[in-house]
Amino acid sequence: MNAVRHISVFFIILVSFFSISFILVFLDDSKLLQVTIPSSPPVLAVLGGALTLPCLVSLAHPPPSPPSNGRYAVLSVPRIKWSVLSDSQETEILVARGDRVKVSEAYKDRATLLNYAHSPADLTLRLESLRQNDTGFYRCEVQQGLEDAHDMAQIVVKGVVFHYRDASSRYAFTFERAKEACREIGADIATPEQLLAAYHSGYEQCDAGWLSDLSVRYPIQRPREGCFGDMDGMPGVRNYGVVESDELYDVYCYVENIKGEVFPGPAPQRFTFWEAKAYCVSHGAELATTSQLYAAWNDGLDHCSPGWLADGSVRYPIVTPRERCGGGEPGVKTIYRYSNQTGFPEHLSQHDVYCFRSMKGSLQIKMCLTSSKER
């Protein structure tokens, strides 16, 4: 009996030893599996451009050689997953294991693992034709056996395409005048790639406009009579092709960054155009341009009050749609003089105002306030 008892005790000690050893190895291995995105958030990218987001992994175990098989070999092959978190929802971009890479349908022809085929420890993500809704928190995750590790980076896609027309009437710009009109409001004429990216981000506008390659196009999400163009009942970017430069159309402009802030006037106060200019100057600012308002809207400015801009137009930015603020779609809303959506309001009519203060101007005001407090 004593011999049996001694053997039982020895067996329990032996099992305990191996269990503790396994736990220690597991804990040690979990430290060895590391995933790193060597980028400082937020990472800025541009509409219609490309994003290269590096991700490096240090594995807990070297992956098995190709001839290896069995359950251990399968578990030792790391599983890689890229996903993006936006508006509290996680969307899978791609999954890879061994030499197999599966790209989600929503990212077909846009997402690739740039160096993975010849360097399995390099999980760098390449994302082409960036859209507004590509903004979010990107997660690079690796699972190997029982261990997993991940890292995240914030990506912000900058840039917005917008439709612009002459103050007098619809379809009034030659190609050269269209480029000049965009420059006058602080923007550039948009490229076909930028308009396509805007369309894939949900943009729609049933007005033909010039683009930088001398083509005339417009984006349609919901085909309807008068907006079919060359695509009948299909959604997409309508394309007139390259046309003569002296033909007359509207224009699509593009703005990326503004070095300063756009701010509205003091509601419910209203101004004529000239009073609006004076108000902005009195606050160390100037009337905002149309492109500055679009850029501010793209950065989150939401204000349900039509206001004067530098070109004499009256507009207001809506991020969260509501019925009393221009209907059910987000965007920068425009107030026209006439029912056919032409003409800017008369300068003596009264509206709110949107001012723009450059970073330099903001710094000067802060310095003046600080100096006043010290006195």
C-alpha positions as a Markdown table, in Angstrom:
| # | Residue | x | y | z |
|---|---|---|---|---|
| 1 | Met | 0.0 | 0.0 | 0.0 |
| 2 | Asn | 2.8 | 2.4 | 0.9 |
| 3 | Ala | 4.5 | 1.7 | -2.4 |
| 4 | Val | 1.2 | 2.5 | -4.3 |
| 5 | Arg | 0.7 | 5.7 | -2.2 |
| 6 | His | 4.3 | 6.8 | -3.0 |
| 7 | Ile | 3.8 | 6.1 | -6.7 |
| 8 | Ser | 0.5 | 8.1 | -6.7 |
| 9 | Val | 2.2 | 11.1 | -4.9 |
| 10 | Phe | 5.1 | 11.0 | -7.4 |
| 11 | Phe | 2.6 | 10.9 | -10.3 |
| 12 | Ile | 0.7 | 13.9 | -9.0 |
| 13 | Ile | 4.0 | 15.9 | -8.5 |
| 14 | Leu | 5.1 | 14.9 | -12.0 |
| 15 | Val | 1.8 | 16.1 | -13.6 |
| 16 | Ser | 1.9 | 19.3 | -11.5 |
| 17 | Phe | 5.5 | 20.0 | -12.7 |
| 18 | Phe | 4.6 | 19.5 | -16.4 |
| 19 | Ser | 1.4 | 21.7 | -15.9 |
| 20 | Ile | 3.4 | 24.5 | -14.4 |
| 21 | Ser | 6.1 | 24.2 | -17.1 |
| 22 | Phe | 3.4 | 24.4 | -19.8 |
| 23 | Ile | 1.9 | 27.5 | -18.2 |
| 24 | Leu | 5.3 | 29.1 | -17.9 |
| 25 | Val | 6.1 | 28.3 | -21.5 |
| 26 | Phe | 2.7 | 29.7 | -22.6 |
| 27 | Leu | 3.2 | 32.9 | -20.7 |
| 28 | Asp | 6.7 | 33.3 | -22.1 |
| 29 | Asp | 5.5 | 32.6 | -25.6 |
| 30 | Ser | 2.7 | 35.2 | -25.3 |
| 31 | Lys | 5.4 | 37.8 | -24.6 |
| 32 | Leu | 7.3 | 36.7 | -27.7 |
| 33 | Leu | 4.3 | 37.2 | -30.1 |
| 34 | Gln | 4.3 | 40.9 | -30.8 |
| 35 | Val | 2.5 | 42.9 | -33.5 |
| 36 | Thr | 3.6 | 46.5 | -34.2 |
| 37 | Ile | 2.3 | 49.3 | -36.5 |
| 38 | Pro | 5.2 | 51.7 | -36.5 |
| 39 | Ser | 3.1 | 54.8 | -37.3 |
| 40 | Ser | 2.1 | 57.8 | -35.2 |
| 41 | Pro | -1.6 | 58.4 | -35.1 |
| 42 | Pro | -3.5 | 59.8 | -36.8 |
| 43 | Val | -2.2 | 58.8 | -40.2 |
| 44 | Leu | -3.4 | 61.2 | -42.9 |
| 45 | Ala | -4.3 | 60.0 | -46.3 |
| 46 | Val | -6.0 | 61.6 | -49.3 |
| 47 | Leu | -9.2 | 61.0 | -51.2 |
| 48 | Gly | -8.6 | 58.9 | -54.3 |
| 49 | Gly | -5.0 | 58.2 | -53.2 |
| 50 | Ala | -3.3 | 55.1 | -51.7 |
| 51 | Leu | -2.4 | 54.1 | -48.2 |
| 52 | Thr | 0.5 | 52.0 | -47.1 |
| 53 | Leu | 0.2 | 51.0 | -43.5 |
| 54 | Pro | 3.1 | 48.9 | -42.1 |
| 55 | Cys | 2.6 | 46.1 | -39.7 |
| 56 | Leu | 5.4 | 43.9 | -38.4 |
| 57 | Val | 5.1 | 40.7 | -36.4 |
| 58 | Ser | 7.5 | 38.8 | -34.2 |
| 59 | Leu | 6.2 | 35.2 | -33.9 |
| 60 | Ala | 6.2 | 33.1 | -30.7 |
| 61 | His | 7.2 | 30.0 | -32.7 |
| 62 | Pro | 8.8 | 29.8 | -36.2 |
| 63 | Pro | 6.2 | 28.6 | -38.7 |
| 64 | Pro | 6.7 | 25.0 | -39.8 |
| 65 | Ser | 8.4 | 24.2 | -43.0 |
| 66 | Pro | 6.2 | 23.3 | -46.0 |
| 67 | Pro | 6.5 | 19.5 | -45.6 |
| 68 | Ser | 5.2 | 19.6 | -42.0 |
| 69 | Asn | 1.8 | 18.3 | -41.3 |
| 70 | Gly | -0.4 | 17.4 | -38.4 |
| 71 | Arg | -2.4 | 19.4 | -35.9 |
| 72 | Tyr | 0.6 | 21.1 | -34.3 |
| 73 | Ala | 1.9 | 22.3 | -37.7 |
| 74 | Val | -1.5 | 23.7 | -38.6 |
| 75 | Leu | -1.8 | 25.6 | -35.3 |
| 76 | Ser | 1.7 | 26.9 | -35.7 |
| 77 | Val | 0.9 | 28.7 | -39.0 |
| 78 | Pro | 0.0 | 32.2 | -38.0 |
| 79 | Arg | -3.4 | 33.6 | -39.0 |
| 80 | Ile | -3.4 | 37.3 | -40.0 |
| 81 | Lys | -6.4 | 39.5 | -40.1 |
| 82 | Trp | -6.7 | 43.2 | -41.1 |
| 83 | Ser | -10.0 | 45.0 | -40.1 |
| 84 | Val | -11.2 | 48.5 | -39.7 |
| 85 | Leu | -13.4 | 49.9 | -36.9 |
| 86 | Ser | -15.7 | 52.8 | -37.9 |
| 87 | Asp | -19.0 | 54.1 | -36.4 |
| 88 | Ser | -18.8 | 51.3 | -33.8 |
| 89 | Gln | -18.7 | 48.6 | -36.4 |
| 90 | Glu | -15.8 | 46.3 | -37.3 |
| 91 | Thr | -15.4 | 45.4 | -41.0 |
| 92 | Glu | -13.0 | 42.7 | -42.1 |
| 93 | Ile | -10.6 | 43.7 | -44.9 |
| 94 | Leu | -8.6 | 40.5 | -45.4 |
| 95 | Val | -7.5 | 37.3 | -43.8 |
| 96 | Ala | -4.3 | 35.3 | -44.5 |
| 97 | Arg | -2.9 | 32.0 | -43.5 |
| 98 | Gly | 0.2 | 30.4 | -45.0 |
| 99 | Asp | 0.2 | 31.2 | -48.7 |
| 100 | Arg | -3.6 | 31.9 | -48.8 |
| 101 | Val | -4.9 | 35.4 | -48.7 |
| 102 | Lys | -8.7 | 36.1 | -48.8 |
| 103 | Val | -9.8 | 39.7 | -49.4 |
| 104 | Ser | -13.3 | 40.6 | -48.4 |
| 105 | Glu | -15.7 | 41.4 | -51.3 |
| 106 | Ala | -15.9 | 45.1 | -50.3 |
| 107 | Tyr | -12.2 | 45.5 | -50.7 |
| 108 | Lys | -11.6 | 43.4 | -53.9 |
| 109 | Asp | -9.0 | 45.0 | -56.2 |
| 110 | Arg | -8.2 | 47.6 | -53.5 |
| 111 | Ala | -6.5 | 45.7 | -50.6 |
| 112 | Thr | -3.3 | 43.7 | -50.7 |
| 113 | Leu | -0.6 | 42.5 | -48.3 |
| 114 | Leu | 2.3 | 44.4 | -49.9 |
| 115 | Asn | 5.3 | 42.3 | -48.9 |
| 116 | Tyr | 3.7 | 39.2 | -47.3 |
| 117 | Ala | 4.5 | 36.8 | -50.2 |
| 118 | His | 8.3 | 37.1 | -49.8 |
| 119 | Ser | 8.4 | 38.3 | -46.2 |
| 120 | Pro | 5.8 | 36.6 | -43.9 |
| 121 | Ala | 6.8 | 38.8 | -40.9 |
| 122 | Asp | 5.9 | 41.9 | -42.9 |
| 123 | Leu | 2.1 | 42.4 | -42.9 |
| 124 | Thr | 2.1 | 45.8 | -44.5 |
| 125 | Leu | -1.4 | 46.7 | -45.9 |
| 126 | Arg | -1.8 | 48.5 | -49.2 |
| 127 | Leu | -5.2 | 50.1 | -49.8 |
| 128 | Glu | -5.9 | 51.8 | -53.2 |
| 129 | Ser | -8.5 | 54.3 | -54.4 |
| 130 | Leu | -9.2 | 55.7 | -50.9 |
| 131 | Arg | -12.7 | 56.8 | -50.0 |
| 132 | Gln | -14.2 | 59.0 | -47.3 |
| 133 | Asn | -15.6 | 56.0 | -45.5 |
| 134 | Asp | -12.1 | 54.4 | -45.3 |
| 135 | Thr | -11.5 | 56.7 | -42.3 |
| 136 | Gly | -11.3 | 54.7 | -39.1 |
| 137 | Phe | -9.2 | 52.6 | -36.7 |
| 138 | Tyr | -7.2 | 49.9 | -38.5 |
| 139 | Arg | -6.4 | 46.7 | -36.6 |
| 140 | Cys | -3.6 | 44.3 | -37.5 |
| 141 | Glu | -4.1 | 41.0 | -35.7 |
| 142 | Val | -2.1 | 37.8 | -35.5 |
| 143 | Gln | -3.1 | 34.5 | -34.0 |
| 144 | Gln | -0.6 | 31.6 | -33.5 |
| 145 | Gly | -1.7 | 28.6 | -31.5 |
| 146 | Leu | -3.3 | 29.8 | -28.3 |
| 147 | Glu | -1.7 | 33.2 | -28.5 |
| 148 | Asp | -2.8 | 36.4 | -30.2 |
| 149 | Ala | -1.6 | 40.0 | -30.4 |
| 150 | His | -2.6 | 43.1 | -32.3 |
| 151 | Asp | -1.9 | 46.8 | -32.9 |
| 152 | Met | -4.1 | 49.6 | -34.1 |
| 153 | Ala | -3.7 | 52.9 | -36.0 |
| 154 | Gln | -6.1 | 55.7 | -36.8 |
| 155 | Ile | -6.4 | 56.6 | -40.4 |
| 156 | Val | -8.1 | 59.9 | -41.5 |
| 157 | Val | -8.9 | 60.4 | -45.2 |
| 158 | Lys | -8.7 | 64.0 | -46.1 |
| 159 | Gly | -10.1 | 65.8 | -49.2 |
| 160 | Val | -13.6 | 66.5 | -50.5 |
| 161 | Val | -15.0 | 66.9 | -54.1 |
| 162 | Phe | -17.8 | 69.4 | -54.6 |
| 163 | His | -19.9 | 70.8 | -57.4 |
| 164 | Tyr | -19.6 | 74.5 | -58.2 |
| 165 | Arg | -21.5 | 76.8 | -60.5 |
| 166 | Asp | -21.3 | 80.4 | -61.6 |
| 167 | Ala | -23.2 | 83.0 | -59.6 |
| 168 | Ser | -25.3 | 83.9 | -62.7 |
| 169 | Ser | -26.5 | 80.7 | -64.3 |
| 170 | Arg | -26.1 | 76.9 | -64.8 |
| 171 | Tyr | -23.4 | 75.7 | -67.3 |
| 172 | Ala | -21.5 | 79.0 | -67.7 |
| 173 | Phe | -17.8 | 77.8 | -67.4 |
| 174 | Thr | -15.4 | 77.1 | -70.2 |
| 175 | Phe | -12.6 | 74.7 | -69.2 |
| 176 | Glu | -10.2 | 77.5 | -68.5 |
| 177 | Arg | -12.8 | 79.5 | -66.6 |
| 178 | Ala | -13.7 | 76.4 | -64.6 |
| 179 | Lys | -10.1 | 76.0 | -63.4 |
| 180 | Glu | -10.0 | 79.7 | -62.5 |
| 181 | Ala | -13.3 | 79.5 | -60.6 |
| 182 | Cys | -11.9 | 76.6 | -58.4 |
| 183 | Arg | -8.7 | 78.6 | -57.7 |
| 184 | Glu | -10.7 | 81.7 | -56.8 |
| 185 | Ile | -12.4 | 79.9 | -54.0 |
| 186 | Gly | -9.2 | 78.2 | -52.7 |
| 187 | Ala | -9.6 | 74.8 | -54.4 |
| 188 | Asp | -8.3 | 72.9 | -57.5 |
| 189 | Ile | -10.3 | 71.4 | -60.3 |
| 190 | Ala | -11.0 | 67.7 | -59.4 |
| 191 | Thr | -9.4 | 64.8 | -61.2 |
| 192 | Pro | -11.5 | 61.8 | -62.5 |
| 193 | Glu | -10.0 | 59.6 | -59.8 |
| 194 | Gln | -11.1 | 62.0 | -57.1 |
| 195 | Leu | -14.6 | 62.2 | -58.5 |
| 196 | Leu | -14.8 | 58.4 | -58.7 |
| 197 | Ala | -13.6 | 58.1 | -55.1 |
| 198 | Ala | -16.2 | 60.6 | -54.0 |
| 199 | Tyr | -18.9 | 58.6 | -55.9 |
| 200 | His | -17.8 | 55.4 | -54.0 |
| 201 | Ser | -18.1 | 57.4 | -50.8 |
| 202 | Gly | -21.8 | 58.1 | -51.6 |
| 203 | Tyr | -21.5 | 61.4 | -53.4 |
| 204 | Glu | -24.3 | 62.3 | -56.0 |
| 205 | Gln | -24.8 | 65.4 | -58.1 |
| 206 | Cys | -27.0 | 65.5 | -61.3 |
| 207 | Asp | -25.0 | 68.3 | -62.9 |
| 208 | Ala | -22.4 | 67.9 | -65.6 |
| 209 | Gly | -19.0 | 69.4 | -64.6 |
| 210 | Trp | -15.5 | 69.8 | -65.9 |
| 211 | Leu | -12.6 | 67.7 | -64.6 |
| 212 | Ser | -8.9 | 68.2 | -64.8 |
| 213 | Asp | -8.5 | 66.0 | -67.9 |
| 214 | Leu | -10.9 | 68.1 | -70.1 |
| 215 | Ser | -13.6 | 65.5 | -69.6 |
| 216 | Val | -17.1 | 66.3 | -68.3 |
| 217 | Arg | -18.8 | 63.9 | -65.8 |
| 218 | Tyr | -21.2 | 63.6 | -62.9 |
| 219 | Pro | -21.9 | 61.0 | -60.2 |
| 220 | Ile | -25.3 | 59.3 | -59.8 |
| 221 | Gln | -26.3 | 56.9 | -57.0 |
| 222 | Arg | -30.0 | 56.7 | -57.8 |
| 223 | Pro | -30.6 | 56.8 | -61.6 |
| 224 | Arg | -33.7 | 58.8 | -62.7 |
| 225 | Glu | -35.1 | 60.6 | -65.6 |
| 226 | Gly | -32.8 | 63.5 | -66.6 |
| 227 | Cys | -29.8 | 61.9 | -64.8 |
| 228 | Phe | -29.3 | 58.7 | -66.9 |
| 229 | Gly | -26.4 | 60.1 | -69.0 |
| 230 | Asp | -24.5 | 57.3 | -70.8 |
| 231 | Met | -25.4 | 54.6 | -68.3 |
| 232 | Asp | -29.2 | 54.3 | -68.7 |
| 233 | Gly | -30.6 | 52.9 | -65.4 |
| 234 | Met | -27.3 | 51.9 | -63.8 |
| 235 | Pro | -25.6 | 53.9 | -60.9 |
| 236 | Gly | -22.1 | 55.2 | -61.6 |
| 237 | Val | -20.2 | 58.2 | -62.8 |
| 238 | Arg | -21.7 | 59.6 | -66.1 |
| 239 | Asn | -19.0 | 60.5 | -68.6 |
| 240 | Tyr | -19.4 | 62.8 | -71.7 |
| 241 | Gly | -15.7 | 62.0 | -72.5 |
| 242 | Val | -13.2 | 64.7 | -73.5 |
| 243 | Val | -15.0 | 67.7 | -75.0 |
| 244 | Glu | -14.0 | 71.0 | -76.6 |
| 245 | Ser | -12.6 | 73.4 | -74.1 |
| 246 | Asp | -14.9 | 76.3 | -75.0 |
| 247 | Glu | -18.1 | 74.3 | -74.3 |
| 248 | Leu | -20.0 | 75.4 | -71.2 |
| 249 | Tyr | -20.6 | 73.3 | -68.0 |
| 250 | Asp | -20.3 | 73.6 | -64.3 |
| 251 | Val | -17.2 | 72.3 | -62.5 |
| 252 | Tyr | -16.1 | 69.9 | -59.8 |
| 253 | Cys | -13.6 | 71.3 | -57.4 |
| 254 | Tyr | -11.4 | 69.6 | -54.8 |
| 255 | Val | -10.0 | 70.8 | -51.5 |
| 256 | Glu | -7.9 | 68.9 | -49.0 |
| 257 | Asn | -6.7 | 71.0 | -46.1 |
| 258 | Ile | -7.3 | 74.4 | -44.7 |
| 259 | Lys | -4.8 | 76.0 | -42.3 |
| 260 | Gly | -7.2 | 77.5 | -39.9 |
| 261 | Glu | -10.7 | 77.3 | -38.5 |
| 262 | Val | -14.2 | 78.1 | -39.9 |
| 263 | Phe | -16.7 | 79.4 | -37.4 |
| 264 | Pro | -20.3 | 80.7 | -37.7 |
| 265 | Gly | -21.6 | 84.1 | -36.6 |
| 266 | Pro | -23.6 | 84.7 | -33.4 |
| 267 | Ala | -27.1 | 83.3 | -34.0 |
| 268 | Pro | -29.8 | 84.6 | -34.2 |
| 269 | Gln | -28.0 | 87.8 | -35.5 |
| 270 | Arg | -28.3 | 88.3 | -39.3 |
| 271 | Phe | -26.2 | 90.3 | -41.7 |
| 272 | Thr | -26.1 | 91.8 | -45.2 |
| 273 | Phe | -23.1 | 90.7 | -47.3 |
| 274 | Trp | -21.1 | 93.8 | -46.4 |
| 275 | Glu | -22.1 | 93.6 | -42.7 |
| 276 | Ala | -20.9 | 89.9 | -42.7 |
| 277 | Lys | -17.5 | 90.9 | -44.1 |
| 278 | Ala | -17.2 | 93.6 | -41.4 |
| 279 | Tyr | -18.2 | 91.1 | -38.6 |
| 280 | Cys | -15.4 | 88.6 | -39.7 |
| 281 | Val | -12.8 | 91.4 | -39.8 |
| 282 | Ser | -13.8 | 92.6 | -36.3 |
| 283 | His | -13.0 | 89.1 | -35.1 |
| 284 | Gly | -9.6 | 88.8 | -36.6 |
| 285 | Ala | -10.9 | 86.8 | -39.5 |
| 286 | Glu | -12.3 | 87.0 | -43.1 |
| 287 | Leu | -15.3 | 85.6 | -44.9 |
| 288 | Ala | -14.8 | 81.9 | -45.4 |
| 289 | Thr | -14.5 | 80.6 | -49.0 |
| 290 | Thr | -16.8 | 77.9 | -50.4 |
| 291 | Ser | -13.9 | 75.4 | -50.3 |
| 292 | Gln | -13.1 | 76.3 | -46.7 |
| 293 | Leu | -16.7 | 75.6 | -45.7 |
| 294 | Tyr | -16.6 | 72.2 | -47.5 |
| 295 | Ala | -13.3 | 71.3 | -45.9 |
| 296 | Ala | -14.7 | 72.3 | -42.4 |
| 297 | Trp | -17.9 | 70.2 | -43.1 |
| 298 | Asn | -15.7 | 67.2 | -44.1 |
| 299 | Asp | -13.9 | 67.7 | -40.7 |
| 300 | Gly | -17.3 | 67.6 | -38.8 |
| 301 | Leu | -18.7 | 71.1 | -38.9 |
| 302 | Asp | -22.5 | 70.9 | -38.6 |
| 303 | His | -24.5 | 74.2 | -38.4 |
| 304 | Cys | -28.1 | 74.5 | -39.5 |
| 305 | Ser | -28.0 | 78.2 | -40.4 |
| 306 | Pro | -27.4 | 79.6 | -44.0 |
| 307 | Gly | -24.5 | 82.0 | -44.0 |
| 308 | Trp | -22.6 | 84.3 | -46.3 |
| 309 | Leu | -19.3 | 83.2 | -47.9 |
| 310 | Ala | -16.6 | 85.2 | -49.7 |
| 311 | Asp | -18.0 | 84.6 | -53.2 |
| 312 | Gly | -21.4 | 86.0 | -52.3 |
| 313 | Ser | -23.0 | 82.6 | -52.0 |
| 314 | Val | -25.0 | 81.5 | -49.0 |
| 315 | Arg | -24.5 | 77.9 | -47.7 |
| 316 | Tyr | -24.6 | 75.8 | -44.6 |
| 317 | Pro | -22.9 | 72.5 | -43.5 |
| 318 | Ile | -24.9 | 69.5 | -42.4 |
| 319 | Val | -23.3 | 66.4 | -41.0 |
| 320 | Thr | -26.3 | 64.9 | -39.3 |
| 321 | Pro | -29.3 | 65.1 | -41.6 |
| 322 | Arg | -32.6 | 66.4 | -40.3 |
| 323 | Glu | -35.8 | 67.5 | -42.1 |
| 324 | Arg | -35.6 | 71.2 | -41.1 |
| 325 | Cys | -32.0 | 71.4 | -42.1 |
| 326 | Gly | -32.0 | 70.6 | -45.8 |
| 327 | Gly | -33.6 | 67.2 | -45.9 |
| 328 | Gly | -32.4 | 63.7 | -45.4 |
| 329 | Glu | -28.9 | 63.8 | -46.9 |
| 330 | Pro | -25.7 | 65.2 | -45.3 |
| 331 | Gly | -23.7 | 67.8 | -47.3 |
| 332 | Val | -23.1 | 71.5 | -47.7 |
| 333 | Lys | -26.5 | 73.0 | -48.6 |
| 334 | Thr | -26.8 | 76.1 | -51.0 |
| 335 | Ile | -29.4 | 78.8 | -51.0 |
| 336 | Tyr | -30.2 | 80.0 | -54.5 |
| 337 | Arg | -32.0 | 83.1 | -55.6 |
| 338 | Tyr | -34.2 | 81.3 | -58.2 |
| 339 | Ser | -36.2 | 78.1 | -58.1 |
| 340 | Asn | -34.1 | 76.6 | -60.9 |
| 341 | Gln | -31.1 | 76.5 | -58.5 |
| 342 | Thr | -29.3 | 79.5 | -60.1 |
| 343 | Gly | -28.2 | 82.9 | -58.8 |
| 344 | Phe | -26.7 | 83.9 | -55.5 |
| 345 | Pro | -28.8 | 85.9 | -53.0 |
| 346 | Glu | -28.9 | 89.7 | -53.2 |
| 347 | His | -26.2 | 91.4 | -51.1 |
| 348 | Leu | -28.8 | 93.2 | -49.1 |
| 349 | Ser | -30.6 | 90.1 | -48.0 |
| 350 | Gln | -29.8 | 89.0 | -44.4 |
| 351 | His | -28.3 | 85.7 | -43.4 |
| 352 | Asp | -25.8 | 84.2 | -40.9 |
| 353 | Val | -22.1 | 84.3 | -41.7 |
| 354 | Tyr | -19.2 | 81.9 | -41.9 |
| 355 | Cys | -15.8 | 83.3 | -41.1 |
| 356 | Phe | -12.3 | 81.9 | -41.5 |
| 357 | Arg | -9.4 | 82.5 | -39.1 |
| 358 | Ser | -6.0 | 81.3 | -40.2 |
| 359 | Met | -3.7 | 79.5 | -37.8 |
| 360 | Lys | -1.5 | 82.6 | -37.7 |
| 361 | Gly | -4.5 | 84.8 | -36.8 |
| 362 | Ser | -5.6 | 82.4 | -34.1 |
| 363 | Leu | -2.2 | 82.4 | -32.5 |
| 364 | Gln | -2.1 | 86.2 | -32.6 |
| 365 | Ile | -5.4 | 86.4 | -30.8 |
| 366 | Lys | -4.3 | 83.9 | -28.1 |
| 367 | Met | -1.2 | 86.0 | -27.6 |
| 368 | Cys | -3.2 | 89.2 | -27.2 |
| 369 | Leu | -5.6 | 87.5 | -24.7 |
| 370 | Thr | -2.7 | 86.1 | -22.7 |
| 371 | Ser | -1.0 | 89.6 | -22.6 |
| 372 | Ser | -4.3 | 91.2 | -21.5 |
| 373 | Lys | -4.7 | 88.7 | -18.6 |
| 374 | Glu | -1.1 | 89.3 | -17.4 |
| 375 | Arg | -1.8 | 93.1 | -17.2 |
